[in-house]
Amino acid sequence: MSADRGGEAEHRDEETMTPAAKRVTSADVAQAAGVSRTTVSFVLNDKPGYSIPEETRRRILEAAERLDYRPRASARSLAAGRSDIVLLAVPDLPIGAGISRFIEELAGALAGHGLTMVTHLAGARGRPLPDVCAAVDASVVIGFDSFDEDTVQALYRAGADVVLPARAGASLALQPIGRLQADHLIGRGHRRLGYAMPEHPDLRSMAEARLDGVVEACLDAGLERPVVLSTSLEIARAAQAVAGWTERSVTGVCAFNDETAIAVLAGMREHGLAAPGDLAVVGVDDIPTARLAAPPITTVCFDLPEVARHRAEEIVAVLSGRESPVAFTSALLQVVPRSST
């Protein structure tokens, strides 16, 4: 190797060996501002009961911004008495557009209250939820459904201050969704309804809660209970369900969600049927592809920003020891009518 090439290689090695920048600490901020670390702590943690001159406060904040100082989570927790972490347990199930949008809205709503949301995909292959709670130092753990009592107690032992929903019947808020679906079809003159149940076992609890609303609407209207058939996103399984409904004179189907409704439409085409003339279909979630289906799918949509805002306010209220507001009402739901019904 020539001397020049050797020098180039040596120069490259020096560049790749450059040490990473040192983490900025509160001591660095104190030194830059010319104050004690205790004073920095009082200002950055906004501790009540301490009078700090405005000029000193300004100097500390400017130093922290200039140095790009970020306090450690453990330090914030010590100062506040709790962390600002909210751990969302996401069940091990197909995550569609509706759930993804809700997670995004909830994260934004919590951020508005100074809280950071961390998601954990629950499942047999992942770490137990209490272990994750302890690892991220979560003050709040929330889920899409109620946790069993053993899990609730384990989460509290892991350091959680609040676990939601930790009450029986949390899924009852899903009933109005099914009720709206059925009322829409009944209002269009349908007297025999079906329900498209998803085959995925982890969706069953949510689907059955929505089905309860469909059953309630049928019974209130003096109709028979809906014909419940399971289907998947496979055309053959959807076609089998469609055959079962037509054999039982069903004219309108409430689908678990929009993906399921799209599957039902595909199953109908296998039999040469069309919506809404042969079978009307209504979904849930108002995903973008619902508008592009053939025909476009009538659906029940959520006011997701408002749902997330209510949920965030509920979390903040419970965390602060205040009475929890109502986090979900049927007023946050509406039917979006399209050509499938």
VMD Tcl script that draws the C-alpha trace (Angstrom):
set ca {
  {0.00 0.00 0.00}
  {1.38 3.45 -0.87}
  {2.06 6.06 1.77}
  {-0.68 8.27 0.31}
  {-3.27 5.49 0.41}
  {-2.18 4.53 3.88}
  {-2.69 8.12 4.98}
  {-6.16 8.20 3.40}
  {-7.13 4.99 5.18}
  {-5.80 6.34 8.43}
  {-7.80 9.55 7.94}
  {-10.98 7.54 7.25}
  {-10.39 5.44 10.38}
  {-10.05 8.61 12.43}
  {-13.37 9.86 11.04}
  {-15.23 6.63 11.80}
  {-13.68 6.46 15.27}
  {-14.96 9.91 16.28}
  {-16.62 9.50 19.69}
  {-20.33 10.23 20.06}
  {-21.34 13.54 21.59}
  {-21.69 13.48 25.38}
  {-25.22 13.63 26.74}
  {-26.08 17.09 28.05}
  {-26.91 17.06 31.77}
  {-28.54 19.50 34.16}
  {-25.02 20.24 35.45}
  {-24.09 21.51 31.97}
  {-27.17 23.76 31.94}
  {-26.32 25.04 35.43}
  {-22.75 25.85 34.40}
  {-23.88 27.63 31.22}
  {-26.46 29.67 33.12}
  {-24.19 30.36 36.09}
  {-26.57 28.88 38.68}
  {-26.82 25.77 40.84}
  {-28.27 22.45 39.67}
  {-30.98 22.85 42.29}
  {-32.10 26.12 40.72}
  {-32.09 24.47 37.28}
  {-34.29 21.68 38.67}
  {-36.75 24.17 40.18}
  {-37.11 26.02 36.86}
  {-37.18 23.09 34.40}
  {-39.56 21.03 36.55}
  {-41.70 24.09 37.29}
  {-41.80 23.30 40.99}
  {-44.42 25.33 42.87}
  {-43.57 27.27 46.02}
  {-40.17 28.54 44.84}
  {-39.61 32.14 43.76}
  {-36.98 32.34 41.02}
  {-36.10 35.77 39.57}
  {-37.42 36.14 36.05}
  {-33.96 36.99 34.68}
  {-32.53 33.78 36.19}
  {-35.41 31.73 34.82}
  {-34.88 33.20 31.35}
  {-31.15 32.48 31.47}
  {-31.74 28.85 32.44}
  {-34.33 28.27 29.73}
  {-32.11 29.84 27.09}
  {-29.15 27.69 28.18}
  {-31.28 24.53 28.10}
  {-32.50 25.34 24.58}
  {-29.01 26.27 23.35}
  {-27.52 23.03 24.70}
  {-30.52 20.97 23.44}
  {-30.99 19.61 26.96}
  {-33.49 16.79 27.45}
  {-34.15 15.55 31.00}
  {-34.02 11.82 31.59}
  {-37.34 10.10 32.14}
  {-36.18 8.88 35.55}
  {-35.35 12.44 36.60}
  {-38.73 13.73 35.44}
  {-40.46 10.92 37.30}
  {-38.58 11.75 40.49}
  {-39.47 15.42 40.20}
  {-43.14 14.91 39.32}
  {-43.78 11.85 41.47}
  {-44.73 9.89 38.35}
  {-43.70 9.47 34.75}
  {-45.44 11.01 31.74}
  {-45.62 7.65 29.93}
  {-48.96 6.12 28.90}
  {-48.61 2.49 27.80}
  {-51.22 1.32 25.28}
  {-51.64 -2.45 25.09}
  {-52.63 -3.30 21.51}
  {-54.15 -6.78 21.19}
  {-52.52 -9.28 18.86}
  {-55.04 -8.91 16.06}
  {-55.19 -7.52 12.53}
  {-54.66 -3.77 12.91}
  {-56.82 -2.08 10.32}
  {-57.04 1.53 9.24}
  {-59.60 2.38 11.94}
  {-57.40 1.23 14.84}
  {-54.32 2.87 13.33}
  {-56.10 6.20 12.98}
  {-57.39 6.01 16.55}
  {-53.88 5.31 17.91}
  {-52.52 8.33 16.03}
  {-55.31 10.61 17.29}
  {-54.95 9.37 20.89}
  {-51.17 9.91 20.86}
  {-51.73 13.48 19.68}
  {-54.44 14.16 22.27}
  {-52.26 12.83 25.10}
  {-49.31 14.89 23.88}
  {-51.50 17.96 24.33}
  {-51.59 17.10 28.04}
  {-47.83 16.56 28.26}
  {-48.12 12.76 28.13}
  {-46.21 10.41 25.82}
  {-47.91 7.27 24.54}
  {-45.95 4.06 24.00}
  {-47.63 1.11 22.27}
  {-47.03 -2.55 23.05}
  {-48.29 -5.34 20.82}
  {-49.55 -7.94 23.24}
  {-49.21 -11.62 22.37}
  {-47.80 -14.95 23.41}
  {-44.43 -14.21 21.78}
  {-43.93 -10.80 23.37}
  {-42.89 -9.73 26.85}
  {-45.63 -9.80 29.49}
  {-47.41 -6.47 29.78}
  {-46.38 -5.88 33.44}
  {-42.72 -6.35 32.43}
  {-43.08 -3.74 29.69}
  {-44.86 -1.41 32.13}
  {-41.92 -1.62 34.53}
  {-39.34 -1.28 31.74}
  {-40.78 1.98 30.36}
  {-41.83 3.28 33.79}
  {-45.44 3.80 32.69}
  {-47.77 5.66 35.03}
  {-50.84 4.74 32.99}
  {-51.70 1.51 31.18}
  {-54.69 1.45 28.84}
  {-56.17 -1.19 26.57}
  {-58.91 -1.75 24.03}
  {-60.77 -3.99 26.45}
  {-60.81 -4.78 30.16}
  {-57.76 -6.47 31.67}
  {-58.34 -9.48 33.91}
  {-57.92 -8.86 37.63}
  {-54.59 -10.69 37.89}
  {-53.13 -8.49 35.13}
  {-54.50 -5.35 36.77}
  {-52.83 -6.17 40.07}
  {-49.57 -7.11 38.33}
  {-49.58 -3.75 36.53}
  {-50.03 -1.88 39.81}
  {-47.17 -3.85 41.33}
  {-45.07 -2.93 38.26}
  {-45.54 0.75 39.08}
  {-48.68 1.84 37.21}
  {-50.81 4.44 38.98}
  {-53.80 4.05 36.65}
  {-55.05 1.05 34.66}
  {-57.89 1.63 32.16}
  {-60.23 0.10 31.33}
  {-60.15 -1.91 34.53}
  {-63.86 -2.35 34.86}
  {-66.26 -5.06 33.75}
  {-68.37 -4.32 30.70}
  {-66.00 -1.78 29.14}
  {-66.95 -3.12 25.71}
  {-70.59 -2.08 26.19}
  {-69.70 1.21 24.48}
  {-69.49 -0.81 21.26}
  {-73.19 -1.68 21.29}
  {-74.33 1.65 19.78}
  {-72.28 0.85 16.68}
  {-74.30 -2.29 15.92}
  {-77.47 -0.48 16.86}
  {-76.83 2.24 14.27}
  {-76.06 -0.34 11.57}
  {-79.28 -2.25 12.20}
  {-81.45 0.87 12.58}
  {-80.18 2.09 9.22}
  {-81.11 -1.16 7.46}
  {-84.47 -1.42 9.23}
  {-85.18 2.17 8.25}
  {-84.58 1.16 4.62}
  {-87.28 -1.50 4.92}
  {-85.19 -4.60 5.63}
  {-87.01 -7.08 7.89}
  {-84.52 -9.95 8.00}
  {-80.96 -9.05 8.92}
  {-77.68 -10.91 9.01}
  {-74.45 -10.25 10.86}
  {-71.00 -10.91 9.39}
  {-68.83 -12.16 12.25}
  {-65.02 -12.12 11.74}
  {-63.31 -15.49 12.08}
  {-60.21 -14.13 13.84}
  {-60.64 -15.20 17.51}
  {-59.09 -12.03 18.92}
  {-61.76 -9.93 17.21}
  {-64.60 -11.99 18.64}
  {-65.12 -9.98 21.84}
  {-65.41 -6.67 19.99}
  {-67.61 -8.22 17.30}
  {-69.99 -9.77 19.82}
  {-70.40 -6.42 21.57}
  {-71.40 -4.84 18.25}
  {-73.68 -7.79 17.54}
  {-75.51 -7.11 20.82}
  {-76.52 -3.72 19.41}
  {-77.84 -5.35 16.22}
  {-79.84 -7.89 18.24}
  {-81.27 -5.12 20.42}
  {-82.42 -3.11 17.40}
  {-84.04 -6.16 15.79}
  {-85.94 -7.13 18.93}
  {-87.11 -3.53 19.50}
  {-88.44 -3.49 15.93}
  {-90.29 -6.78 16.45}
  {-87.95 -8.69 14.12}
  {-86.22 -12.03 14.49}
  {-82.67 -12.13 15.78}
  {-80.08 -11.62 13.01}
  {-78.58 -14.60 11.20}
  {-74.96 -14.67 12.40}
  {-72.43 -16.24 10.05}
  {-68.64 -16.11 10.24}
  {-66.47 -15.06 7.35}
  {-62.90 -14.06 6.62}
  {-61.22 -11.95 3.96}
  {-61.11 -15.02 1.69}
  {-63.60 -14.89 -1.19}
  {-64.60 -18.55 -0.81}
  {-65.51 -18.12 2.87}
  {-67.38 -14.91 2.14}
  {-69.30 -16.61 -0.69}
  {-70.27 -19.41 1.69}
  {-71.66 -16.89 4.17}
  {-73.58 -15.07 1.43}
  {-75.18 -18.37 0.41}
  {-76.25 -18.95 3.99}
  {-77.91 -15.55 4.26}
  {-79.77 -15.81 0.97}
  {-81.04 -19.27 1.90}
  {-82.54 -17.70 5.06}
  {-84.11 -14.77 3.20}
  {-81.73 -12.19 4.67}
  {-81.86 -8.90 2.74}
  {-79.45 -6.74 4.76}
  {-76.12 -7.54 6.46}
  {-74.36 -5.67 9.25}
  {-70.63 -6.39 8.83}
  {-68.15 -6.24 11.71}
  {-66.10 -3.61 9.87}
  {-65.49 -2.21 6.42}
  {-62.94 -4.91 5.49}
  {-65.53 -7.55 6.32}
  {-68.15 -5.65 4.30}
  {-65.80 -5.60 1.29}
  {-65.37 -9.37 1.68}
  {-69.17 -9.79 1.69}
  {-69.41 -7.82 -1.56}
  {-66.76 -10.08 -3.10}
  {-68.70 -13.15 -1.94}
  {-71.86 -11.74 -3.52}
  {-70.14 -11.36 -6.88}
  {-69.27 -15.06 -6.77}
  {-73.02 -15.76 -6.80}
  {-73.83 -13.09 -9.39}
  {-75.51 -10.92 -6.75}
  {-75.24 -7.16 -6.33}
  {-75.79 -4.67 -3.52}
  {-78.14 -3.29 -2.54}
  {-80.75 -4.98 -4.75}
  {-79.95 -8.55 -3.69}
  {-78.28 -7.89 -0.34}
  {-77.62 -4.56 1.37}
  {-74.36 -4.26 3.32}
  {-73.24 -1.78 5.99}
  {-69.75 -1.68 7.55}
  {-67.90 0.21 10.29}
  {-64.87 2.57 10.38}
  {-65.18 4.50 7.09}
  {-61.76 3.40 5.86}
  {-60.60 5.03 2.58}
  {-61.19 1.87 0.52}
  {-64.84 1.78 1.65}
  {-65.46 4.67 -0.75}
  {-63.70 2.84 -3.58}
  {-65.57 -0.46 -3.23}
  {-68.07 -1.50 -5.89}
  {-70.52 -0.24 -4.85}
  {-69.22 2.24 -2.22}
  {-69.99 0.94 1.26}
  {-72.40 2.50 3.72}
  {-70.58 2.64 7.03}
  {-70.65 3.84 10.62}
  {-67.86 6.30 11.32}
  {-66.40 7.68 14.52}
  {-65.50 11.28 15.23}
  {-61.99 10.00 15.98}
  {-60.44 13.30 17.08}
  {-63.30 13.77 19.54}
  {-63.18 10.16 20.75}
  {-59.43 10.50 21.34}
  {-59.87 13.83 23.11}
  {-62.47 12.34 25.47}
  {-60.25 9.35 26.14}
  {-57.24 11.57 26.89}
  {-59.33 13.72 29.24}
  {-60.51 10.59 31.03}
  {-56.90 9.45 31.51}
  {-55.76 12.86 32.78}
  {-58.72 13.13 35.15}
  {-58.13 9.72 36.72}
  {-54.39 10.37 36.92}
  {-55.11 13.63 38.77}
  {-57.59 12.01 41.14}
  {-60.59 13.78 39.63}
  {-63.90 12.24 38.61}
  {-63.63 10.61 35.22}
  {-65.73 12.19 32.45}
  {-67.78 10.09 30.07}
  {-65.27 8.93 27.46}
  {-67.64 7.66 24.79}
  {-71.18 8.48 23.70}
  {-73.24 7.46 20.71}
  {-73.21 11.14 19.66}
  {-69.65 10.51 18.44}
  {-70.98 8.04 15.84}
  {-72.79 8.60 12.58}
  {-73.96 6.60 9.60}
  {-72.39 7.55 6.26}
  {-74.91 6.33 3.65}
  {-73.59 5.12 0.32}
  {-74.68 2.90 -2.55}
  {-74.33 -0.48 -0.77}
  {-77.59 0.12 1.10}
}
mol new
graphics top color blue
foreach p $ca { graphics top sphere $p radius 0.5 }
foreach p [lrange $ca 0 end-1] q [lrange $ca 1 end] { graphics top cylinder $p $q radius 0.2 }
display resetview
